[in-house]
Amino acid sequence: LAQAASAQVERHALFFGGRPRSAISKMRAFIVLVALGSPAAAFLVTPEQVHVTLGRDPTTAVNVQWHLKLDSDGDASGAMQLHHLLAATKPAVKYWPASEDESTAHLTQDGKTWPFTKELTDKVSTCESSWDATACLATDTIDATSVVYVAGLMPNTLYKYRVSADGGATNKLFSVKTQPVQTAGDPRGPNNYPEMTYALWGDLGDFNGQARPIMEREALAGKLDMVLHVGDFAYNFNSDDGKNGDAFMRDMENLYAYVPTMPLPGNHEDSAHFNQYTQRFRGVASNTKPLNSYPEFANQNMTNSWYYSFQTGYLNVIYFSSELYFDGQYRAQRKDQYDFIVAELKKANTPEMRAARPWLVLAAHRPMYCSADGDCDGDATNLREGVEVNGTREHGLEQLFHDYGVDLFVCGHIHNYERTYEIHPKWNAKAPYLSGWTEKKTVNPRAVTHYLTGAAGNVERHEHFTRPAAFWDASRVTSYGWSRMT
């Protein structure tokens, strides 16, 4: 794209096998005293699964989230009491510039702890239609999640930090870097940001997470500024009554706690209205309406991490949930999402925003174009042309993206790598996956480039290409890997 900003997307293919090493963090536990009648009982509570997302202003703020667990001995009634007792803890983050000594640290307690509810794996279908906390929740462990909002930071600065549930700090030390602001005097013109590096991937499981060790090394070496994770985590968050999700988030801590990670949901997160995904990422600085209409989130003012937008460096990024296009119960939510996308596209195309953030990037889990299997037909058509309701398609996205000058669409879902040339809208009724037309331009393209990066590794392994490369294909790879964008 011939714009003030330049960008490159680099493919990192991993040619190795076997199960990746564990990255489970070790933290010294501390005690929270919980009053259950008299005398008081002591419970061992260890903050774990620490992860960071961008704050409302990514140059001066980050949001830090973590998990708390108690053993309830499977007692459902006691479990609900413990949920509320855990929620009374006071989360805190102690932080200081990495260039200074810890004695200069600040402590912020601008945050909250909420009960974390896990649906029983074998009751998901029943509980979606008839939610009952006692019958539907796993009660062998009692969980809570804390979010602390750390603001007032200096831009483009590396900070060290520790987290706590009770106002003190654990001995686990993390670090995170704030994002830069525009600087004057750069020869590239008014859009002057230091170069930033983004990691992109989807479809990463706990088992066979092939890309994770290399990404961890990149993160700990300070080579990544941000992660865009385009759906499908853990395989699945809710498996084994949520234990698999806990294991995944522990294993990802060496990445997620050091590099701000912006998530979006995939089909593997859909259990109980995306319950665990939504809770595990309620620290997202969302700019959309809370999710209050689902029984799992009743009276919680739940953060909407299904679709939202953020700005980073030269990028204006709009996330949306492709999954709302594949279940009729989400029709109203899909309309809200569509209206949000339209409003954000209009804002992104104001002269001021295009000058400051010239790259317009949209992302969702499922692809609009691919050449692997049947998902590239009906599913992709739903996104491009819209969902058919009473003979009419609604909320189609392809023409909308084209009209508003979207530069890049990032997705996963198919467990391989596929990059297209720019694709102009053109419906092919006989072979839907061969819709579109292209000039095969990589400089000044006049339509959307589609970028599928879904091969980070999971229990389902690779997905092979079952069809010849399409005329709009620029590259196809069947190997484990992730993507780097600068």
C-alpha positions in Angstrom: 0.0 0.0 0.0 1.5 3.3 -1.1 0.7 5.2 2.1 2.6 7.2 4.6 3.0 4.0 6.6 4.6 0.9 5.2 3.9 -2.6 6.4 5.2 -6.0 5.8 3.6 -9.3 6.8 6.1 -12.1 7.4 5.2 -15.8 7.6 7.0 -17.9 10.3 6.7 -21.5 9.4 7.7 -24.1 12.0 9.0 -27.4 10.8 9.1 -29.5 13.9 6.9 -31.9 15.6 6.1 -33.2 19.1 4.3 -31.6 22.0 5.7 -28.2 23.0 7.2 -27.7 26.4 5.1 -26.5 29.3 5.2 -22.8 30.2 3.3 -23.2 33.5 4.4 -20.4 35.8 5.5 -21.0 39.4 4.3 -18.4 41.9 4.5 -18.4 45.6 1.1 -18.6 47.1 -0.3 -16.2 49.7 -3.2 -16.5 52.1 -6.6 -14.8 51.9 -8.7 -15.2 55.1 -12.3 -16.0 54.3 -14.8 -15.8 57.1 -17.1 -18.8 57.0 -18.9 -18.4 60.3 -16.5 -18.6 63.3 -13.7 -19.3 63.5 -12.2 -17.9 60.2 -11.0 -20.4 57.7 -7.8 -19.9 55.7 -7.7 -20.7 52.0 -4.7 -20.8 49.7 -5.2 -18.4 46.8 -2.6 -18.0 44.0 -2.9 -15.4 41.3 -2.3 -17.2 38.0 -3.0 -17.0 34.2 -1.9 -13.3 34.2 -2.5 -11.6 30.9 -2.4 -8.0 29.6 -4.6 -6.1 27.1 -4.4 -2.6 25.8 -5.9 0.1 28.0 -8.2 2.8 26.7 -5.2 4.8 25.6 -2.5 2.2 24.6 0.2 4.8 25.0 -0.5 5.4 28.7 -2.5 2.5 30.0 -2.7 -1.3 30.2 -5.4 -3.6 31.7 -4.0 -6.6 33.7 -6.2 -9.6 34.4 -5.6 -12.8 36.3 -7.4 -15.9 37.8 -8.0 -17.0 41.4 -8.9 -20.5 42.5 -10.2 -22.2 45.6 -11.0 -25.9 46.3 -14.7 -26.3 47.2 -14.8 -30.1 47.6 -17.6 -30.2 45.0 -20.1 -28.6 47.3 -22.5 -26.6 45.0 -24.1 -24.4 47.7 -20.8 -23.7 49.4 -19.3 -23.0 46.0 -21.7 -20.0 45.4 -20.8 -18.6 48.8 -17.1 -18.9 48.1 -17.6 -17.2 44.7 -18.9 -14.1 46.4 -16.2 -14.2 49.1 -13.5 -14.4 46.5 -15.1 -11.4 44.7 -14.5 -9.4 47.9 -10.8 -9.5 47.5 -9.0 -6.3 46.5 -6.8 -6.7 43.4 -3.8 -4.6 43.0 -0.9 -4.1 40.6 2.5 -2.8 41.7 4.5 -1.2 38.8 7.5 0.9 38.0 9.7 1.8 35.0 12.2 -1.0 34.2 15.0 1.5 34.2 14.3 2.3 37.9 14.5 0.4 41.2 11.4 -1.4 42.6 11.6 1.0 45.6 10.1 3.7 43.3 7.0 1.5 42.5 3.4 2.7 42.5 0.5 0.6 43.6 -2.9 0.8 41.9 -6.1 -0.8 43.1 -8.3 0.5 40.4 -9.9 -2.8 39.6 -12.4 -5.4 40.6 -12.8 -9.2 41.2 -15.7 -11.2 39.9 -16.9 -14.7 40.3 -15.8 -16.9 37.4 -18.4 -19.4 36.4 -17.5 -22.6 34.5 -20.2 -24.5 32.7 -20.2 -28.3 33.0 -19.0 -29.7 29.7 -21.6 -32.4 29.5 -24.5 -30.1 30.2 -23.7 -27.2 27.7 -26.7 -27.8 25.4 -29.2 -28.1 28.2 -27.8 -25.1 30.1 -27.8 -22.8 27.1 -31.6 -23.0 26.9 -32.2 -23.2 30.7 -29.5 -21.7 32.8 -29.4 -22.8 36.4 -26.3 -22.0 38.3 -26.5 -24.9 40.7 -27.1 -27.5 37.9 -24.9 -26.0 35.2 -21.7 -24.9 37.0 -18.6 -27.0 37.7 -18.1 -26.8 41.5 -15.0 -28.9 42.1 -13.0 -25.7 42.1 -14.2 -22.2 42.7 -12.8 -19.5 40.5 -12.7 -15.7 40.3 -11.1 -13.3 37.9 -9.6 -9.9 38.7 -8.9 -6.9 36.4 -6.8 -3.9 37.3 -6.7 -0.8 35.1 -3.2 0.7 35.2 -3.2 4.2 33.8 -1.0 7.3 33.9 2.0 5.5 32.4 4.7 7.0 30.2 4.5 6.2 26.4 6.9 3.8 24.8 8.3 2.7 28.2 9.0 -0.7 29.6 7.5 -1.3 33.0 7.9 -4.1 35.5 5.0 -5.2 37.5 3.6 -7.6 40.1 0.0 -8.6 40.8 -1.9 -9.3 44.1 -5.3 -10.2 45.3 -5.0 -8.5 48.7 -3.1 -5.3 48.1 0.3 -7.0 48.5 2.3 -8.4 45.6 3.3 -11.9 44.7 7.0 -12.6 44.0 6.4 -13.3 40.2 7.8 -10.4 38.2 6.4 -9.5 34.8 7.1 -6.7 32.3 5.1 -4.9 29.6 5.8 -2.0 27.3 3.4 0.9 26.5 2.9 1.9 22.9 4.6 5.0 21.3 2.9 8.2 20.4 3.5 10.1 17.1 6.8 11.9 17.1 7.9 15.0 15.1 10.6 15.3 12.5 10.3 11.9 10.9 10.9 12.1 7.1 7.9 9.9 6.4 5.6 12.8 7.1 2.9 13.4 9.8 2.4 9.8 10.7 5.5 9.3 12.7 5.6 6.1 14.9 8.6 4.0 15.7 8.3 0.7 13.9 6.1 -1.8 15.7 6.0 -5.6 15.4 2.7 -7.5 15.7 2.2 -11.2 16.1 -0.8 -12.6 14.3 -2.3 -16.1 14.6 -5.4 -18.1 15.2 -6.3 -21.7 16.2 -3.8 -22.3 19.0 -4.5 -25.2 21.3 -2.9 -26.3 24.6 -1.9 -29.7 23.2 0.2 -29.5 20.1 0.6 -25.7 20.4 3.6 -25.9 18.1 4.1 -22.1 17.6 4.0 -21.3 21.3 7.7 -21.8 22.3 9.1 -19.6 19.6 6.5 -16.9 20.2 7.4 -17.0 23.9 11.0 -16.5 23.2 10.2 -13.6 20.9 8.0 -12.0 23.6 10.5 -12.5 26.5 13.3 -11.0 24.2 11.2 -7.9 23.7 10.7 -8.5 19.9 6.9 -8.3 19.9 4.9 -5.2 20.6 1.4 -6.7 20.4 -0.5 -9.9 19.6 -3.7 -10.1 17.5 -5.2 -13.5 18.3 -8.0 -14.2 15.8 -10.0 -16.9 17.7 -9.9 -20.5 18.8 -8.1 -20.9 22.1 -7.1 -24.0 24.1 -9.4 -26.5 22.2 -11.4 -25.7 24.3 -11.6 -23.3 27.2 -14.6 -25.3 28.5 -13.2 -28.8 28.0 -12.9 -31.0 31.1 -15.2 -28.5 32.9 -12.8 -25.6 32.2 -9.6 -27.3 33.4 -8.2 -27.3 29.9 -8.8 -23.6 29.6 -6.9 -23.0 32.9 -4.0 -25.1 31.6 -3.9 -23.1 28.4 -3.9 -19.7 30.1 -1.1 -20.9 32.5 0.9 -22.1 29.6 0.4 -18.8 27.7 1.5 -16.6 30.6 5.0 -16.2 29.4 3.5 -14.5 26.3 0.2 -13.0 27.4 1.7 -11.4 30.6 4.4 -9.6 28.6 2.8 -8.6 25.3 -0.6 -6.9 25.1 -2.9 -9.4 23.4 -6.2 -8.5 21.8 -8.5 -11.5 21.4 -11.6 -12.3 19.5 -13.9 -15.4 19.7 -13.9 -18.4 17.3 -16.2 -21.3 17.0 -14.3 -23.2 19.7 -15.3 -20.6 22.2 -19.1 -20.8 21.6 -20.0 -22.9 24.6 -22.8 -21.3 26.8 -22.8 -18.1 24.8 -19.0 -17.8 24.7 -19.1 -17.9 28.5 -15.5 -18.7 29.3 -13.9 -16.7 26.5 -16.0 -13.7 27.6 -15.0 -14.0 31.3 -11.3 -14.7 30.6 -11.0 -11.6 28.5 -13.3 -9.2 30.4 -10.3 -6.9 30.8 -10.5 -5.8 27.1 -11.0 -2.0 26.8 -14.2 -2.5 24.8 -16.0 0.4 23.1 -19.3 -1.5 22.6 -22.4 -2.1 24.7 -22.1 -4.7 27.5 -23.4 -8.2 27.1 -26.3 -8.2 29.5 -28.9 -10.2 27.6 -27.5 -13.7 28.2 -28.2 -15.6 31.4 -24.5 -16.4 32.0 -23.8 -12.7 32.3 -26.9 -11.5 34.1 -26.4 -8.4 36.3 -22.7 -8.4 35.6 -22.4 -5.5 33.1 -20.2 -7.9 31.2 -17.5 -6.4 28.9 -18.2 -7.0 25.2 -15.1 -8.6 23.8 -17.0 -10.1 20.9 -16.6 -7.0 18.7 -14.7 -3.8 19.4 -12.1 -1.5 17.9 -8.7 -0.1 18.9 -5.9 2.0 17.4 -2.2 1.0 17.5 0.6 2.6 15.7 -0.4 3.1 12.0 -3.3 0.7 12.4 -7.0 1.3 13.0 -8.3 -2.2 13.9 -11.9 -3.3 14.0 -12.6 -6.8 15.5 -15.9 -8.6 15.0 -17.3 -12.0 15.7 -17.9 -14.2 12.6 -19.7 -16.6 14.9 -22.8 -14.4 15.0 -23.3 -15.3 11.4 -23.8 -19.0 12.1 -26.5 -19.3 14.9 -29.9 -17.8 14.5 -30.2 -16.9 18.2 -27.6 -14.2 17.6 -29.6 -12.3 15.0 -30.2 -9.2 17.1 -26.6 -9.2 18.3 -25.4 -9.6 14.7 -27.4 -6.4 13.8 -25.8 -4.5 16.7 -22.4 -5.7 15.5 -23.1 -4.7 11.9 -24.2 -1.3 12.9 -21.1 -0.9 15.0 -18.9 -1.9 12.1 -20.5 0.6 9.8 -20.1 3.4 12.4 -16.4 2.5 12.9 -15.7 2.4 9.2 -17.2 5.8 8.8 -15.0 7.1 11.7 -11.9 5.4 10.2 -12.4 7.2 6.9 -12.4 10.7 8.2 -9.5 12.7 6.9 -8.0 13.1 10.4 -8.2 9.4 11.2 -6.9 8.2 7.8 -3.9 10.6 8.2 -3.1 9.3 11.7 -4.0 5.6 11.1 -3.7 5.0 7.4 -4.0 1.2 7.6 -7.6 0.0 8.1 -7.5 -3.6 9.3 -10.5 -5.8 10.1 -10.3 -9.2 11.7 -12.6 -12.1 12.6 -12.2 -15.8 13.1 -13.6 -17.3 9.9 -12.4 -16.5 6.4 -14.2 -14.8 3.6 -12.0 -16.4 1.0 -10.1 -19.7 1.2 -9.5 -22.8 -0.9 -9.3 -25.7 1.6 -12.8 -27.2 2.1 -16.5 -26.6 2.3 -16.0 -23.8 4.9 -14.9 -21.8 1.9 -18.3 -22.1 0.3 -21.4 -21.6 2.5 -19.7 -20.2 5.5 -17.6 -17.7 3.5 -20.7 -16.8 1.6 -22.5 -15.9 4.8 -19.8 -13.4 5.7 -19.4 -12.0 2.2 -23.1 -11.8 1.1 -24.9 -12.0 4.4 -27.1 -14.5 6.3 -30.2 -15.6 4.4 -33.4 -14.7 6.3 -36.8 -15.3 4.7 -35.2 -15.3 1.2 -33.1 -12.1 1.7 -29.5 -11.9 2.8 -28.7 -9.4 5.5 -25.5 -8.0 7.1 -23.2 -8.9 4.2 -19.7 -7.6 4.6 -17.7 -7.8 1.4 -19.2 -4.8 -0.5 -19.2 -2.8 2.8 -15.4 -3.4 3.3 -14.7 -2.6 -0.3 -16.7 0.6 -0.2 -14.9 1.9 2.9 -11.4 1.0 1.7 -10.5 -1.8 4.1 -6.9 -2.7 3.5 -6.4 -6.0 5.2 -8.7 -8.7 6.6 -7.1 -11.1 9.0 -8.7 -14.5 10.0 -8.0 -18.1 11.0 -10.3 -21.1 11.3 -8.7 -23.1 8.5 -5.6 -24.8 9.9 -3.1 -23.6 7.3 -1.8 -20.4 5.8 -3.3 -18.6 2.8 -2.6 -15.1 1.5 -4.5 -13.6 -1.4 -4.0 -10.7 -3.7 -6.5 -7.9 -3.4 -10.0 -9.2 -4.2 -12.7 -7.1 -5.7 -16.4 -8.2 -5.1 -17.9 -10.3 -7.8 -20.4 -13.2 -7.1 -19.8 -16.6 -8.7 -23.0 -18.6 -8.2 -21.6 -21.8 -9.8 -18.5 -21.9 -7.6 -18.9 -19.5 -4.6 -15.3 -19.9 -3.4 -14.1 -18.6 -6.8 -16.0 -15.4 -6.4 -14.2 -12.1 -6.8 -11.7 -10.7 -9.2 -8.1 -9.4 -8.8 -5.5 -7.3 -10.5 -2.8 -9.2 -8.5 -1.4 -6.0 -7.1 0.7 -5.8 -3.9 1.5 -2.1 -4.3 -1.5 0.3 -4.2 -4.1 -2.4 -4.2 -7.6 -1.1 -4.8 -9.4 -3.8 -2.7 -9.1 -5.9 0.4 -6.2 -8.3 0.8 -7.2 -11.5 2.8 -4.7 -13.0 5.2 -5.5 -16.4 6.8 -3.2 -17.5 9.6 -4.7 -20.5 11.4 -1.8 -22.9 11.8 -0.4 -22.2 15.2 -1.0 -25.8 16.2 -3.8 -27.7 18.1 -5.2 -31.1 18.6 -6.9 -31.1 15.2 -3.5 -30.6 13.5 -3.2 -29.4 9.9 -5.9 -28.8 7.4 -4.8 -29.7 3.8 -5.8 -27.8 0.7 -8.4 -30.0 -1.1 -8.8 -27.7 -4.1 -6.4 -26.1 -6.6 -5.1 -22.7 -5.8 -7.6 -20.0 -6.8 -6.8 -17.2 -9.3 -6.6 -14.8 -6.4 -4.1 -16.9 -4.3 -0.7 -15.4 -3.7 0.6 -18.0 -1.3 -0.5 -21.2 0.4 1.4 -23.2 3.1 0.5 -26.3 5.1 2.9 -26.1 8.0 2.7 -25.0 11.6 3.5 -21.4 12.1 2.5 -17.8 13.0 2.7 -14.4 11.3 4.7 -11.3 12.0 3.5 -7.9 10.8 5.7 -4.7 10.9 
